[in-house]
Amino acid sequence: RWAAGSVTDLAFKVASRELKNGFAVVRPPGHHADPSTAMGFCFFNSVAIAARQLQHKGKLSKIL
């Protein structure tokens, strides 16, 4: 949860232009996690969670 929360907080700061850019160094990175399956010690995909939060709470439609 801390990794996904940290990435989400950073994404909101960049989206609101509080920060120009950002790089989250978190463990586990989450890049192996699927929506229904944890793999490679990754239970949550931090970037996917942050993107979905930006879509829902940040009202953004496009996220790169």
PyMOL Python script that loads the backbone (N, CA, C, O; Angstrom):
from pymol import cmd

cmd.read_pdbstr("""\
ATOM      1  N   ARG A   1       0.818  -1.203   0.000  1.00  0.00           N
ATOM      2  CA  ARG A   1       0.000   0.000   0.000  1.00  0.00           C
ATOM      3  C   ARG A   1       0.855   1.257   0.000  1.00  0.00           C
ATOM      4  O   ARG A   1       0.489   2.260  -0.613  1.00  0.00           O
ATOM      5  N   TRP A   2       1.980   1.207   0.678  1.00  0.00           N
ATOM      6  CA  TRP A   2       2.813   2.404   0.727  1.00  0.00           C
ATOM      7  C   TRP A   2       3.377   2.736  -0.643  1.00  0.00           C
ATOM      8  O   TRP A   2       3.443   3.905  -1.024  1.00  0.00           O
ATOM      9  N   ALA A   3       3.779   1.724  -1.379  1.00  0.00           N
ATOM     10  CA  ALA A   3       4.332   1.968  -2.713  1.00  0.00           C
ATOM     11  C   ALA A   3       3.275   2.576  -3.621  1.00  0.00           C
ATOM     12  O   ALA A   3       3.527   3.588  -4.275  1.00  0.00           O
ATOM     13  N   ALA A   4       2.098   1.972  -3.668  1.00  0.00           N
ATOM     14  CA  ALA A   4       1.025   2.490  -4.523  1.00  0.00           C
ATOM     15  C   ALA A   4       0.591   3.880  -4.074  1.00  0.00           C
ATOM     16  O   ALA A   4       0.317   4.742  -4.909  1.00  0.00           O
ATOM     17  N   GLY A   5       0.525   4.102  -2.778  1.00  0.00           N
ATOM     18  CA  GLY A   5       0.149   5.417  -2.256  1.00  0.00           C
ATOM     19  C   GLY A   5       1.179   6.481  -2.584  1.00  0.00           C
ATOM     20  O   GLY A   5       0.824   7.615  -2.907  1.00  0.00           O
ATOM     21  N   SER A   6       2.445   6.125  -2.504  1.00  0.00           N
ATOM     22  CA  SER A   6       3.510   7.077  -2.831  1.00  0.00           C
ATOM     23  C   SER A   6       3.478   7.462  -4.300  1.00  0.00           C
ATOM     24  O   SER A   6       3.626   8.634  -4.645  1.00  0.00           O
ATOM     25  N   VAL A   7       3.285   6.481  -5.160  1.00  0.00           N
ATOM     26  CA  VAL A   7       3.208   6.753  -6.595  1.00  0.00           C
ATOM     27  C   VAL A   7       1.977   7.600  -6.906  1.00  0.00           C
ATOM     28  O   VAL A   7       2.044   8.518  -7.723  1.00  0.00           O
ATOM     29  N   THR A   8       0.855   7.296  -6.257  1.00  0.00           N
ATOM     30  CA  THR A   8      -0.373   8.062  -6.470  1.00  0.00           C
ATOM     31  C   THR A   8      -0.203   9.504  -6.004  1.00  0.00           C
ATOM     32  O   THR A   8      -0.603  10.430  -6.710  1.00  0.00           O
ATOM     33  N   ASP A   9       0.381   9.705  -4.834  1.00  0.00           N
ATOM     34  CA  ASP A   9       0.629  11.068  -4.342  1.00  0.00           C
ATOM     35  C   ASP A   9       1.510  11.848  -5.310  1.00  0.00           C
ATOM     36  O   ASP A   9       1.237  13.010  -5.610  1.00  0.00           O
ATOM     37  N   LEU A  10       2.556  11.211  -5.791  1.00  0.00           N
ATOM     38  CA  LEU A  10       3.448  11.867  -6.743  1.00  0.00           C
ATOM     39  C   LEU A  10       2.715  12.207  -8.033  1.00  0.00           C
ATOM     40  O   LEU A  10       2.894  13.296  -8.580  1.00  0.00           O
ATOM     41  N   ALA A  11       1.899  11.293  -8.519  1.00  0.00           N
ATOM     42  CA  ALA A  11       1.150  11.533  -9.758  1.00  0.00           C
ATOM     43  C   ALA A  11       0.211  12.729  -9.617  1.00  0.00           C
ATOM     44  O   ALA A  11       0.095  13.538 -10.537  1.00  0.00           O
ATOM     45  N   PHE A  12      -0.456  12.845  -8.474  1.00  0.00           N
ATOM     46  CA  PHE A  12      -1.346  13.986  -8.254  1.00  0.00           C
ATOM     47  C   PHE A  12      -0.567  15.299  -8.169  1.00  0.00           C
ATOM     48  O   PHE A  12      -1.050  16.330  -8.637  1.00  0.00           O
ATOM     49  N   LYS A  13       0.618  15.275  -7.584  1.00  0.00           N
ATOM     50  CA  LYS A  13       1.431  16.494  -7.500  1.00  0.00           C
ATOM     51  C   LYS A  13       1.911  16.933  -8.880  1.00  0.00           C
ATOM     52  O   LYS A  13       1.970  18.128  -9.168  1.00  0.00           O
ATOM     53  N   VAL A  14       2.251  15.977  -9.723  1.00  0.00           N
ATOM     54  CA  VAL A  14       2.667  16.320 -11.087  1.00  0.00           C
ATOM     55  C   VAL A  14       1.462  16.798 -11.895  1.00  0.00           C
ATOM     56  O   VAL A  14       1.562  17.771 -12.643  1.00  0.00           O
ATOM     57  N   ALA A  15       0.328  16.122 -11.747  1.00  0.00           N
ATOM     58  CA  ALA A  15      -0.877  16.501 -12.498  1.00  0.00           C
ATOM     59  C   ALA A  15      -1.374  17.889 -12.111  1.00  0.00           C
ATOM     60  O   ALA A  15      -1.902  18.617 -12.952  1.00  0.00           O
ATOM     61  N   SER A  16      -1.208  18.260 -10.844  1.00  0.00           N
ATOM     62  CA  SER A  16      -1.654  19.581 -10.385  1.00  0.00           C
ATOM     63  C   SER A  16      -0.588  20.654 -10.596  1.00  0.00           C
ATOM     64  O   SER A  16      -0.779  21.813 -10.227  1.00  0.00           O
ATOM     65  N   ARG A  17       0.524  20.259 -11.185  1.00  0.00           N
ATOM     66  CA  ARG A  17       1.659  21.146 -11.484  1.00  0.00           C
ATOM     67  C   ARG A  17       2.351  21.679 -10.229  1.00  0.00           C
ATOM     68  O   ARG A  17       3.060  22.684 -10.279  1.00  0.00           O
ATOM     69  N   GLU A  18       2.139  20.995  -9.108  1.00  0.00           N
ATOM     70  CA  GLU A  18       2.897  21.311  -7.897  1.00  0.00           C
ATOM     71  C   GLU A  18       4.361  20.930  -8.108  1.00  0.00           C
ATOM     72  O   GLU A  18       5.269  21.579  -7.589  1.00  0.00           O
ATOM     73  N   LEU A  19       4.570  19.865  -8.880  1.00  0.00           N
ATOM     74  CA  LEU A  19       5.901  19.438  -9.291  1.00  0.00           C
ATOM     75  C   LEU A  19       5.945  19.381 -10.808  1.00  0.00           C
ATOM     76  O   LEU A  19       4.941  19.077 -11.453  1.00  0.00           O
ATOM     77  N   LYS A  20       7.107  19.674 -11.377  1.00  0.00           N
ATOM     78  CA  LYS A  20       7.250  19.612 -12.833  1.00  0.00           C
ATOM     79  C   LYS A  20       7.299  18.164 -13.318  1.00  0.00           C
ATOM     80  O   LYS A  20       6.727  17.837 -14.358  1.00  0.00           O
ATOM     81  N   ASN A  21       7.974  17.306 -12.576  1.00  0.00           N
ATOM     82  CA  ASN A  21       8.059  15.887 -12.899  1.00  0.00           C
ATOM     83  C   ASN A  21       8.411  15.128 -11.629  1.00  0.00           C
ATOM     84  O   ASN A  21       8.629  15.730 -10.578  1.00  0.00           O
ATOM     85  N   GLY A  22       8.464  13.826 -11.726  1.00  0.00           N
ATOM     86  CA  GLY A  22       8.782  13.044 -10.540  1.00  0.00           C
ATOM     87  C   GLY A  22       9.243  11.647 -10.895  1.00  0.00           C
ATOM     88  O   GLY A  22       9.018  11.154 -12.000  1.00  0.00           O
ATOM     89  N   PHE A  23       9.890  11.028  -9.932  1.00  0.00           N
ATOM     90  CA  PHE A  23      10.368   9.655 -10.076  1.00  0.00           C
ATOM     91  C   PHE A  23      10.214   8.981  -8.725  1.00  0.00           C
ATOM     92  O   PHE A  23      10.856   9.386  -7.756  1.00  0.00           O
ATOM     93  N   ALA A  24       9.386   7.975  -8.648  1.00  0.00           N
ATOM     94  CA  ALA A  24       9.140   7.278  -7.385  1.00  0.00           C
ATOM     95  C   ALA A  24      10.017   6.034  -7.299  1.00  0.00           C
ATOM     96  O   ALA A  24       9.932   5.144  -8.145  1.00  0.00           O
ATOM     97  N   VAL A  25      10.844   5.981  -6.288  1.00  0.00           N
ATOM     98  CA  VAL A  25      11.673   4.806  -6.042  1.00  0.00           C
ATOM     99  C   VAL A  25      10.976   4.019  -4.938  1.00  0.00           C
ATOM    100  O   VAL A  25      11.127   4.322  -3.755  1.00  0.00           O
ATOM    101  N   VAL A  26      10.218   3.012  -5.334  1.00  0.00           N
ATOM    102  CA  VAL A  26       9.423   2.250  -4.374  1.00  0.00           C
ATOM    103  C   VAL A  26       9.662   0.754  -4.545  1.00  0.00           C
ATOM    104  O   VAL A  26      10.002   0.285  -5.631  1.00  0.00           O
ATOM    105  N   ARG A  27       9.481   0.025  -3.467  1.00  0.00           N
ATOM    106  CA  ARG A  27       9.569  -1.431  -3.481  1.00  0.00           C
ATOM    107  C   ARG A  27       8.319  -1.991  -2.864  1.00  0.00           C
ATOM    108  O   ARG A  27       7.904  -1.479  -1.824  1.00  0.00           O
ATOM    109  N   PRO A  28       7.692  -2.986  -3.408  1.00  0.00           N
ATOM    110  CA  PRO A  28       7.972  -3.569  -4.711  1.00  0.00           C
ATOM    111  C   PRO A  28       7.472  -2.659  -5.823  1.00  0.00           C
ATOM    112  O   PRO A  28       6.540  -1.884  -5.608  1.00  0.00           O
ATOM    113  N   PRO A  29       8.068  -2.736  -7.003  1.00  0.00           N
ATOM    114  CA  PRO A  29       7.690  -1.838  -8.086  1.00  0.00           C
ATOM    115  C   PRO A  29       6.289  -2.088  -8.632  1.00  0.00           C
ATOM    116  O   PRO A  29       5.645  -1.155  -9.112  1.00  0.00           O
ATOM    117  N   GLY A  30       5.808  -3.312  -8.572  1.00  0.00           N
ATOM    118  CA  GLY A  30       4.447  -3.598  -9.002  1.00  0.00           C
ATOM    119  C   GLY A  30       4.273  -3.928 -10.466  1.00  0.00           C
ATOM    120  O   GLY A  30       3.151  -4.180 -10.906  1.00  0.00           O
ATOM    121  N   HIS A  31       5.344  -3.936 -11.234  1.00  0.00           N
ATOM    122  CA  HIS A  31       5.218  -4.115 -12.681  1.00  0.00           C
ATOM    123  C   HIS A  31       4.823  -5.528 -13.105  1.00  0.00           C
ATOM    124  O   HIS A  31       4.482  -5.729 -14.271  1.00  0.00           O
ATOM    125  N   HIS A  32       4.855  -6.503 -12.217  1.00  0.00           N
ATOM    126  CA  HIS A  32       4.434  -7.861 -12.564  1.00  0.00           C
ATOM    127  C   HIS A  32       2.974  -8.139 -12.222  1.00  0.00           C
ATOM    128  O   HIS A  32       2.433  -9.160 -12.644  1.00  0.00           O
ATOM    129  N   ALA A  33       2.340  -7.274 -11.485  1.00  0.00           N
ATOM    130  CA  ALA A  33       0.975  -7.521 -11.016  1.00  0.00           C
ATOM    131  C   ALA A  33      -0.050  -7.322 -12.127  1.00  0.00           C
ATOM    132  O   ALA A  33       0.023  -6.364 -12.896  1.00  0.00           O
ATOM    133  N   ASP A  34      -0.993  -8.234 -12.194  1.00  0.00           N
ATOM    134  CA  ASP A  34      -2.141  -8.138 -13.093  1.00  0.00           C
ATOM    135  C   ASP A  34      -3.372  -7.793 -12.258  1.00  0.00           C
ATOM    136  O   ASP A  34      -3.323  -7.890 -11.032  1.00  0.00           O
ATOM    137  N   PRO A  35      -4.463  -7.398 -12.888  1.00  0.00           N
ATOM    138  CA  PRO A  35      -5.669  -7.060 -12.120  1.00  0.00           C
ATOM    139  C   PRO A  35      -6.159  -8.180 -11.200  1.00  0.00           C
ATOM    140  O   PRO A  35      -6.723  -7.902 -10.141  1.00  0.00           O
ATOM    141  N   SER A  36      -5.953  -9.429 -11.585  1.00  0.00           N
ATOM    142  CA  SER A  36      -6.460 -10.531 -10.763  1.00  0.00           C
ATOM    143  C   SER A  36      -5.375 -11.467 -10.243  1.00  0.00           C
ATOM    144  O   SER A  36      -5.681 -12.449  -9.566  1.00  0.00           O
ATOM    145  N   THR A  37      -4.109 -11.175 -10.552  1.00  0.00           N
ATOM    146  CA  THR A  37      -3.032 -12.086 -10.179  1.00  0.00           C
ATOM    147  C   THR A  37      -1.805 -11.329  -9.689  1.00  0.00           C
ATOM    148  O   THR A  37      -1.356 -10.372 -10.321  1.00  0.00           O
ATOM    149  N   ALA A  38      -1.270 -11.771  -8.555  1.00  0.00           N
ATOM    150  CA  ALA A  38       0.003 -11.248  -8.065  1.00  0.00           C
ATOM    151  C   ALA A  38       1.111 -12.144  -8.602  1.00  0.00           C
ATOM    152  O   ALA A  38       1.022 -13.368  -8.517  1.00  0.00           O
ATOM    153  N   MET A  39       2.151 -11.534  -9.154  1.00  0.00           N
ATOM    154  CA  MET A  39       3.268 -12.308  -9.696  1.00  0.00           C
ATOM    155  C   MET A  39       4.569 -11.599  -9.361  1.00  0.00           C
ATOM    156  O   MET A  39       4.588 -10.380  -9.189  1.00  0.00           O
ATOM    157  N   GLY A  40       5.649 -12.348  -9.268  1.00  0.00           N
ATOM    158  CA  GLY A  40       6.962 -11.770  -9.041  1.00  0.00           C
ATOM    159  C   GLY A  40       7.043 -10.904  -7.799  1.00  0.00           C
ATOM    160  O   GLY A  40       7.731  -9.883  -7.808  1.00  0.00           O
ATOM    161  N   PHE A  41       6.355 -11.287  -6.729  1.00  0.00           N
ATOM    162  CA  PHE A  41       6.294 -10.550  -5.468  1.00  0.00           C
ATOM    163  C   PHE A  41       5.611  -9.195  -5.602  1.00  0.00           C
ATOM    164  O   PHE A  41       5.740  -8.350  -4.717  1.00  0.00           O
ATOM    165  N   CYS A  42       4.894  -8.978  -6.686  1.00  0.00           N
ATOM    166  CA  CYS A  42       4.158  -7.733  -6.895  1.00  0.00           C
ATOM    167  C   CYS A  42       2.669  -8.014  -6.701  1.00  0.00           C
ATOM    168  O   CYS A  42       2.079  -8.809  -7.434  1.00  0.00           O
ATOM    169  N   PHE A  43       2.067  -7.356  -5.711  1.00  0.00           N
ATOM    170  CA  PHE A  43       0.651  -7.554  -5.426  1.00  0.00           C
ATOM    171  C   PHE A  43      -0.204  -6.455  -6.043  1.00  0.00           C
ATOM    172  O   PHE A  43      -1.349  -6.699  -6.425  1.00  0.00           O
ATOM    173  N   PHE A  44       0.339  -5.256  -6.141  1.00  0.00           N
ATOM    174  CA  PHE A  44      -0.377  -4.113  -6.697  1.00  0.00           C
ATOM    175  C   PHE A  44       0.477  -3.472  -7.780  1.00  0.00           C
ATOM    176  O   PHE A  44       1.691  -3.354  -7.615  1.00  0.00           O
ATOM    177  N   ASN A  45      -0.134  -3.055  -8.885  1.00  0.00           N
ATOM    178  CA  ASN A  45       0.569  -2.319  -9.925  1.00  0.00           C
ATOM    179  C   ASN A  45       0.426  -0.834  -9.594  1.00  0.00           C
ATOM    180  O   ASN A  45      -0.609  -0.225  -9.865  1.00  0.00           O
ATOM    181  N   SER A  46       1.459  -0.270  -9.015  1.00  0.00           N
ATOM    182  CA  SER A  46       1.412   1.100  -8.501  1.00  0.00           C
ATOM    183  C   SER A  46       1.071   2.126  -9.575  1.00  0.00           C
ATOM    184  O   SER A  46       0.302   3.053  -9.319  1.00  0.00           O
ATOM    185  N   VAL A  47       1.625   1.977 -10.754  1.00  0.00           N
ATOM    186  CA  VAL A  47       1.374   2.936 -11.831  1.00  0.00           C
ATOM    187  C   VAL A  47      -0.070   2.836 -12.311  1.00  0.00           C
ATOM    188  O   VAL A  47      -0.709   3.855 -12.573  1.00  0.00           O
ATOM    189  N   ALA A  48      -0.586   1.618 -12.427  1.00  0.00           N
ATOM    190  CA  ALA A  48      -1.979   1.440 -12.851  1.00  0.00           C
ATOM    191  C   ALA A  48      -2.943   2.023 -11.822  1.00  0.00           C
ATOM    192  O   ALA A  48      -3.949   2.630 -12.188  1.00  0.00           O
ATOM    193  N   ILE A  49      -2.643   1.843 -10.545  1.00  0.00           N
ATOM    194  CA  ILE A  49      -3.489   2.401  -9.484  1.00  0.00           C
ATOM    195  C   ILE A  49      -3.466   3.919  -9.542  1.00  0.00           C
ATOM    196  O   ILE A  49      -4.512   4.560  -9.441  1.00  0.00           O
ATOM    197  N   ALA A  50      -2.279   4.502  -9.704  1.00  0.00           N
ATOM    198  CA  ALA A  50      -2.169   5.964  -9.784  1.00  0.00           C
ATOM    199  C   ALA A  50      -2.920   6.500 -11.001  1.00  0.00           C
ATOM    200  O   ALA A  50      -3.605   7.518 -10.909  1.00  0.00           O
ATOM    201  N   ALA A  51      -2.794   5.823 -12.135  1.00  0.00           N
ATOM    202  CA  ALA A  51      -3.491   6.264 -13.347  1.00  0.00           C
ATOM    203  C   ALA A  51      -5.001   6.225 -13.151  1.00  0.00           C
ATOM    204  O   ALA A  51      -5.701   7.155 -13.550  1.00  0.00           O
ATOM    205  N   ARG A  52      -5.505   5.165 -12.545  1.00  0.00           N
ATOM    206  CA  ARG A  52      -6.949   5.051 -12.323  1.00  0.00           C
ATOM    207  C   ARG A  52      -7.436   6.117 -11.336  1.00  0.00           C
ATOM    208  O   ARG A  52      -8.526   6.662 -11.508  1.00  0.00           O
ATOM    209  N   GLN A  53      -6.652   6.413 -10.321  1.00  0.00           N
ATOM    210  CA  GLN A  53      -7.021   7.460  -9.369  1.00  0.00           C
ATOM    211  C   GLN A  53      -7.057   8.826 -10.051  1.00  0.00           C
ATOM    212  O   GLN A  53      -7.937   9.640  -9.772  1.00  0.00           O
ATOM    213  N   LEU A  54      -6.107   9.074 -10.938  1.00  0.00           N
ATOM    214  CA  LEU A  54      -6.112  10.333 -11.685  1.00  0.00           C
ATOM    215  C   LEU A  54      -7.346  10.431 -12.574  1.00  0.00           C
ATOM    216  O   LEU A  54      -7.915  11.512 -12.729  1.00  0.00           O
ATOM    217  N   GLN A  55      -7.761   9.317 -13.155  1.00  0.00           N
ATOM    218  CA  GLN A  55      -8.961   9.323 -13.990  1.00  0.00           C
ATOM    219  C   GLN A  55     -10.209   9.595 -13.160  1.00  0.00           C
ATOM    220  O   GLN A  55     -11.067  10.377 -13.572  1.00  0.00           O
ATOM    221  N   HIS A  56     -10.319   8.967 -12.013  1.00  0.00           N
ATOM    222  CA  HIS A  56     -11.534   9.091 -11.206  1.00  0.00           C
ATOM    223  C   HIS A  56     -11.565  10.365 -10.363  1.00  0.00           C
ATOM    224  O   HIS A  56     -12.536  11.120 -10.414  1.00  0.00           O
ATOM    225  N   LYS A  57     -10.515  10.603  -9.594  1.00  0.00           N
ATOM    226  CA  LYS A  57     -10.507  11.747  -8.675  1.00  0.00           C
ATOM    227  C   LYS A  57      -9.961  13.013  -9.315  1.00  0.00           C
ATOM    228  O   LYS A  57     -10.380  14.119  -8.977  1.00  0.00           O
ATOM    229  N   GLY A  58      -9.019  12.846 -10.247  1.00  0.00           N
ATOM    230  CA  GLY A  58      -8.419  13.996 -10.898  1.00  0.00           C
ATOM    231  C   GLY A  58      -9.156  14.436 -12.141  1.00  0.00           C
ATOM    232  O   GLY A  58      -8.838  15.470 -12.727  1.00  0.00           O
ATOM    233  N   LYS A  59     -10.147  13.647 -12.547  1.00  0.00           N
ATOM    234  CA  LYS A  59     -10.969  13.954 -13.720  1.00  0.00           C
ATOM    235  C   LYS A  59     -10.134  14.093 -14.989  1.00  0.00           C
ATOM    236  O   LYS A  59     -10.452  14.905 -15.858  1.00  0.00           O
ATOM    237  N   LEU A  60      -9.070  13.303 -15.097  1.00  0.00           N
ATOM    238  CA  LEU A  60      -8.243  13.309 -16.299  1.00  0.00           C
ATOM    239  C   LEU A  60      -8.658  12.156 -17.194  1.00  0.00           C
ATOM    240  O   LEU A  60      -8.941  11.062 -16.706  1.00  0.00           O
ATOM    241  N   SER A  61      -8.697  12.387 -18.488  1.00  0.00           N
ATOM    242  CA  SER A  61      -9.099  11.321 -19.402  1.00  0.00           C
ATOM    243  C   SER A  61      -7.906  10.650 -20.074  1.00  0.00           C
ATOM    244  O   SER A  61      -7.975   9.472 -20.425  1.00  0.00           O
ATOM    245  N   LYS A  62      -6.813  11.391 -20.255  1.00  0.00           N
ATOM    246  CA  LYS A  62      -5.642  10.839 -20.925  1.00  0.00           C
ATOM    247  C   LYS A  62      -4.453  10.893 -19.979  1.00  0.00           C
ATOM    248  O   LYS A  62      -4.160  11.927 -19.379  1.00  0.00           O
ATOM    249  N   ILE A  63      -3.781   9.768 -19.861  1.00  0.00           N
ATOM    250  CA  ILE A  63      -2.623   9.681 -18.979  1.00  0.00           C
ATOM    251  C   ILE A  63      -1.511   8.990 -19.750  1.00  0.00           C
ATOM    252  O   ILE A  63      -1.687   7.882 -20.256  1.00  0.00           O
ATOM    253  N   LEU A  64      -0.370   9.649 -19.835  1.00  0.00           N
ATOM    254  CA  LEU A  64       0.771   9.066 -20.552  1.00  0.00           C
ATOM    255  C   LEU A  64       1.763   8.489 -19.578  1.00  0.00           C
ATOM    256  O   LEU A  64       2.792   7.953 -19.989  1.00  0.00           O
TER     257      LEU A  64
END
""", "prot")
cmd.dss("prot")
cmd.show_as("cartoon", "prot")
cmd.util.cbc("prot")
cmd.orient("prot")
